[in-house]
Amino acid sequence: MFDTSPKLIEINDRNSQLLEKSKLKFSLIVPKQDVMQYFFQWQRYRKYWWSSITTTPSLFMVNDMKYEGSTVNTQIVANFEKGQNIVEHLSMIKNMDSSDSASITCCMSMETALVSLLLDGMSNQNKDGYLRLHYKMAPYKISFALHTTDKKTFDTLKELAALLHNKLTLAQIKSLLPTFSHPIQLQIEENLKIGVPYTAILNGETLTNGIFHLLNSSTMLKEQVHIADFEEYASLLFS
């Protein structure tokens, strides 16, 4: 049996550097005769995981392995324009006793991970300077904007936005319900500035035919979505 239970260690470690106060460590126990095979697979898996939560999949690479007795060490690094940033340490240890098992360990700083992903988002700003976060890392997946100048229509759309927001919350999709105190363009810009991947733009026609536009912050393209299908469609987007 393999030990796949994650272990959280060194929380608020006073001896760590400023950006490495909280660390997450995971240890995997494998058969000694297969440890190198597992170690190579684990490196690929961890690199793939980092690539899956960034807007720049090619940002990460695995450093060359270094052999020190019965231990092999390597790192996953983020290649930024001004240099590399180590985001995760990986090691393999062969027990020198009579045990038939060996261990594979990975360790990452939560603060360093956060800074690296923010740097990636800032490096991939569009021409207007808006933050681009991968949807898995965005604090809010969807926000709303209201496009109307009619007071009665505005109030009705505001209630509709609140209803849709509640439905997304029940579906465990983190969404932002703004105050809608700005004109439509400023509403959209506020969502883009904080890295919200999608903005649902409701207008007067939404109250007539149920159709609204869903703005993708990465492509700046809009697609038509019906309010009856919104919850299911949003679940597919973020599954």
KACORZI-V297102 format. One line per field, one symbol per residue. ss: DSSP state (2 for helix, 1 for strand, 0 for the rest). phi: phi as a letter, one per 40 degrees, with the letter a starting at -180 (. if undefined). burial: # if it has 16 or more other C-alpha atoms within 10 Angstrom, else .. A space follows every 10 residues. Layout:
ss: ???
phi: ???
burial: ???
This chain:
ss: 0000011110 0000000000 0011111111 1222222222 2222222222 2000002221 1100011100 1111111111 0011111111 1111000000 1111111112 2222222222 2220000000 0000000000 0111111000 2222222222 2222222222 0000110000 0002222222 2220000111 1110022220 1111110000 0111112222 222222200
phi: .ccbccbcbf cfcccccdcb cbbbbbbbcb cccbcccccc cccccccccc ccbbcbdccb abcccbcbgc bbbaacbbcc dbhcbcbabb abbccccccc bbbbbbabcc cccccccccc cccbdcccgc cbbcccccdb cbbbabbabc cccdcccccc cccccccccc cgbcbbbccf cbcdcccccc ccccgccbbc bcbdcdccbg cbbbccccbg cbbcbcccbc cccccccbc
burial: .......... .........# ########## ##..##.##. .##..##..# #.####..## ##........ .########. ....###### ####...... ########## .##..###.# #####....# #####.##.# ########.. ..##..##.# ##.###.#.. ..######.. ......#### ##..###### ####.#...# ########.. .#..#.#..# #..#.....
